Amino acid sequence: MEIISQNNTATNTYAIEFKFSAEEFEAAVNKAYDRRKKSITIPGFRKGKATRKMIEAHYGEGVFYEDAVNSLYNTNIAEIVDKTGLEVVDVADTEVVDVSKEEGVSFKANIITKPEIKISDYKGLEIKKTVKTVNDDAVNAEIDKMRSRNGRIITVEDRATQMGDTAVIDFDGYLDGVAFDGGKGEKFPLELGSNTFIPGFEEQVVGKNLGEEFDVNVTFPEDYQAENLKGKAVVFKCKLHEIKSKELPELDDEFVKDVSEFDTVDDLKKDIKEKLVKNAEEAASQQVDNDLVDAIVAKMEAEVPEVMYERRVNDIAREWSQRNRIKIEDYLKYTGLTMDNFLASFKEIAKKQVDLRLCLEKISEIENVEVTDEDVEKEYAEMAEQYKMDVDKVKSAIPVDAIKSDLKIEKALDLVRDNAKIEEVTE
């Protein structure tokens, strides 16, 4: 096996030619014969007993060539790629140039390589950290949610509908005086203010009394899914059957004892505020990291091969499938999405992840970032704890080089973060 030629033909692309000798090809043909002989029948011989020469005489000299050629390629392509000395991300357009008993097999292919990355000015990035102020209104809003979750539904008979009520209505929609499909409902519970109906509908139900019949005049949005209703003015003839409202419990110490681990309203409010402050800080820190990533990627100069993005998209899709415990094919069947539409939803995040990793790899190279054996052992231990696995099993599943590569990325990101100019502001 040898590489005959290797030429840079375009950005991130090398054309290579490689060949296998006649002896290597002969050995591959023999292996193909051994694999297939048990399934080949020759008249006058029991199945699997015919010699290679007899099979070749009956079916042709090249009967095992395709298997042999494929085996040579699949078995050796990784070693061939390694021999190029290139950082290869894909092998494309492989072609068999020649096959002969006397000369062996020769191939040509295009090698797609990792791009050359240029990055500068990644230290001193200016980032704003916006921390939301937690005031009494925010605390009270959380308490109102607790009260709402513990409220009881009552039937209202002595007043008209209000925002927040659930109105039980019949409705029948008409376009130019003709009833249209999907526009009818009976005793439908509509929460007023939920914005679940066409814009303007719920507001016209407010102020109506039990038993009242009324018209609701609305216009469908221009982007409505039904072609015959896009942008059209329609009339819904409605009747109000019931008014339901949620009665909230009083906010007092007894309520607090019932719904929480605390004894007083003040204790509950204090705990809620502490949690909101912590959440606000975490959200601000996460946004700093997001902005930092965008700023790092913006500093990169490179022509990234599209195949790197495509592979990351496919990886994310597989991770999504495993996380949600559903086959992608089944999900597409249930939702009616096409595979292209499904994968397209991951393209933006895949591009950012690939670009960021390329940037951080370059920064770690520029900064001579080092990963110690202690760093590696600590990472293995943390992963074992996270996945509830024995450390040795984790080590057998994940190579040391992969751990070191990821740790270099993390350290490079820490370096950029530590050198960033982060201005904290409150909102």
N, C-alpha and C positions, 0 to 999 in steps of 0.2 A: 504494500500500500504506500503510495507516495503522492504528494502534491506536485503537479507538473507546472502550474502557473498560478499566480495570485496578483491581481491588478485592481487598483482603486479606480472604479469606473464612474462613480458619482458620490455625492455626499452620503456618508454612512453606508456605502455599498462597495463590495469587492466581488469581482468575478473570479472564481477559482475553477481549475480543472484538476481532477485527481483520478488515479487509476489503480486497479488491482492487477497483479501479474497473472500470467496464465496458470501458474501453480496455485495461486489463491483462488482463482476462478474454478479450477478443477476440483479443489477441496470443497468449495461451496456447492458445486454440482453433485458431488458424492453425498454430501449431507442432505441435499434436497431429495436425492434418490432414496436415502435411508428413511427420510420422513414420510415419503409418499408411497413406497413400494407395497405396503400392506393393503393399500386401497386400489391398486392397479391390477386389472385382469388382462391376461394375454391368452388367447385361445390355445388350448393344449397344456396349460400350466395352472396349477392351483393358485388361488389368489394370494399374492405376496411372495410367491416363489420365483417369479421371473427375474432374470439378471438384468442389470442396467443396460447391457448391450442389446439384449432382446427387446427391452421396452423401447430403447432408442431406435432400433431397427423397425419396430412396428409403428411408433408414433412420430418418429423424426428425431434427429440428433438434438434439436433444441427443446425437447419436451420438458427438461428441468431448468432451462436457462432463466426463465422469468423468476422462479422461486429463488434460484441461486443469486441473481442480480439483486433482488429485493433484500435477501438475507445479508449480502455483503454490505449494502448501503445501511440498512437499519442497525446492524451490529457495530459498524465502524464509524458512523457519521460523527458521534461525539468525540472520538479520538481525532478524526480529521479536523473538526472544528478547533480542538485544542492545539493541533499542530500549526494552525494559521497564526497563533499568537495574538489573535484579535479578541476584543470583548464582544462576543457575538450574541445578538438577541434573537435572530431568526435565520433560517436557511430557506431560501425561496427559489422557485423556478428551476428545480433540479431536473436535469435532462441526461438520459443515457446517450452518450456520443457513439460508442462502439462496443460491440460484444463479439468476441471470437475466441475459438479454442486456442489459437496460436498466440494471440496478443493480450488476452484477458479482457477486462472491462474498464472503460473510461467514462467518467461523468463530468458534467459541468454544472455549476450552480452559482447563485448569487448569495453572498453573505451580507446580512444586514447587521451593522455594528452599533454599539452604543454611541451616542453623539458626543462630540467634543463640547464641553461646557465652559462658558466664560461667565464669571460672576465677580463683581467687585462692589465696594461700598455697602457691604452687608453688616458692617459694624456701625453703631450709632443711628440705627433706624428710629425714626420718630413715630411713636405710637401713643394714642390717647386711650387711657383706661377710664371709661365712664361708669361710675358706680351709682346706681339709682338710690336715692334717699328713701328710707322707709319711714313714712309718717303715720299719724293716727288713722288717716283714711285707709291706708293699705291694710293696717291691722284690722280695722272695722270691717273691711271688705271680706277678709278671711273669716271673721266671725259670722258675718251674714251668710256666707256659704255653708258654715256649720249649721246655722239655724235653718237654712233652706233644706239641707239634707234631712233634718229632723222635724220638718214641718208636717202638718197634716192637711189633706185636701178636704175642703168643705164646699158645699153647694150654696151658691148665692142666689137669692130670690128677690131681694129688696133694693137692687140698684142695677144700673146699666153696666155694660162691660168696661173694663179698664185695662191698660197695658199691664201685662203680667198675668192676667187671667187666662184660663183655658176656655175657649168658646166652642161648644159642641154645635156644629152647623151642618146643614145640607147646602150644597152648592151645585150649580149647573151652568157651564160656560157656553156662551154663544158668540160666534163670529159672523157678523153681518146677518144676524137673526137666525143663524143655523147652528144647532148644537154641534160641538166638535168632540172628537175622540179624546178620552183622557181628561175631560173637563168636568166630570161629575163625581160627587162624593156624598155619602149619607152619614149623618151623625159623626162627622169627622172632628176629632179633638184638636183644635188649633190653638197653640200657645201664642198669645198676642205679644209681639216684641221679639219672637224667636227668629224672624226673617226667613222662615222656611217656605213661604209662598211668594208669589210674584211681587216685586217691589210695589208698595202702595196698597196692597190688598188688606193686610192686617190692620193698618191705620183706619180703614173704612169700616171695620167691624167694631172698633171702639165706639162706645156710646150707644150701643143697641140694647134693647130690652128683650126679656124672655118672650118667645113666640113671634117676635117681629120678623117680617119679611122685608128684604131690602136688596137693592142692586149695588154691586161693586164694579166700578169702571176702572180698568187697568190696561196697560200696554205691555205686551211681552217684550223682553230684551231683544236686541238685534242679534245676539249670539245664542238665542234659544235653540235647543237641539231639534225641535220639530220645524221643518222648513216652512210649512203652511201657516205657522204662528209667529215667525220671527218679525218683530217690530209691529205686530198687528194690535189694534185696539179691540178689546173684547169686553163683554158684559157677563158677570156672574150673578145669577139670581140666587139669593141666599135666604135661609131661614135659621133663626137662632133657637136651639132647643134647650140648652143648659149653659149655665155659667159656673165654672169651678174656679176656686181660688185657693192658694196655699196660705194657711194660717201658721205664722211663725211663732215658736215658743218665746217666752220672755227671756231676756238675757239677765240671768241672775245666778247666784252661787249654786242653786239647786240644779239649774240647767248645766252648768260647768261640771258639776260632779257626775251628772248622768252621761255626758258625752266625752269626758277627758279624764286624765289622771290627776287633775288639779282640783283644788277646793274652792278657789275664789276666781271671780272675773279678772281681777288684777293679775293673778298668777298666770292665768291663761293668756292674757294679753302680752305679758312679759315674754312668755315662751314663744308665742307666735312672732313677736317682733324679733327675737334673737334668731329664729329660723329664717325669717325674711331677710334679715341683714346678711346672714351667712349665704343664702341663696343669691342675693344681689352681688356679693363679693365673688362668688364662684362664677356667676354668669359674666361678670366683668372680666375676670381672668381668662375665661374661655374665649371671650371676644378679642382680648388682647392677642391670644395665640392665633386666632383666625386672621386677625389683621396682620400679625407678624408673618404668617405664612404667605399671605397675599403680597406683602412687601418684599419678601425674599424672592418669590417666584418672579416678581416684576423686574428684579435685577439680573435675571438669567438671559444670556444670549446663546441660543442653540437651535439647531434644526432637529427636532425629535422625530424619529421614525414613527409613522402612524401605527405600526404593528405593536409598539410598546403600549400605546393607549388601548388598542383593541384587546390585548391580552389582559390588561388590568380591568377592563370592563367585564370580561368573561370571568375573571377571578372574583370580582365583587358580586356578580350574579350568582356564582356558585356559593359564596358565603351567605348571600341573602337566602338562597334556597335552604341551606343547612340551618340557618338561624330560625327560619320560619317553618321548618319541617314540612315543606311542600315541594314537590317536583315542579320545575319551571313549566314543563309541558302542561301539567294539570292547572297551574295558575292561569296560563294563557287561555286554556279551555274555559275556565270559569269566568274570566273577565272579558274575553273576546279580543284581547290585545294580540298584536302580532309580535313575533320575536324581535323584529327590528325596533318596534316602539318600546318594548320592554327594556332592551339593552340601551336604547337611546337615553333612558332616564338616568343611567349611571355614567354617561360620558363626561359630564362636567366634573364630577368628583374624581373620576379616574384620571382625567387630565391633570387636575391639581395635584393628586397624590404622586403621579409619575414625575411631574415637573419638580415638585418639592424634594422628592428623594434624590433626583439628579443634582439639584442645587446643594443639598446637604452633603452628598457624597463628595462633591467638589470642594466644599468648604472644609470638610474633615481632612481632605488631602492637602489643601493649602495650609491649614493650621496644624498639620501633623498630629491629629487627634489619635490618642492611643487608648486601647482597651486592655486592661490587665487581666491576668488569670483570676484574680479576686473578683473583678467585675463580672466575669463570665459565670463563676460559681454562684455568685449572689443572684444573678439573673435566672439560672437554672433552679435555684432553691425557691425563688419567688414564683416561678412558673409551676413548679411542683405543688406548691401550696395552693395556687389559684385553681389548678385543675384536679387537685386531690389525687395526685399520682406520685409514685416513687420517683425520686430524682434520677435514678439510673434509667428508668423507662423514658423520661423526658429527654435525657441525653442521647438515648438510642434513636429517638424520633426526630430530634432537631440537631443538625450538625453544628459543631463549634463555630465554623466559618459564618454560618447564618446568624448565630447569636452575636458574634463580633461585629458583623456588618450592621445589624440593627442597633447595637449599642453605640457604634460610631455615629450613626444618624442622630440618635438621641442626644449624644454629647455635643454634636455640631449645633443642633437646635438650641440646647442650653446655652452654648457659647454666644449665639446670636441674641438670644433673649437677655442674657446677662449684660450684654454690651448695648442693648437698645436704650433709647431715651424715652421712658414711659412717663407721660404726664397724666396724673390722676385728676379727674374732674368729677363733680357730682351733678346729678340730674334730678 
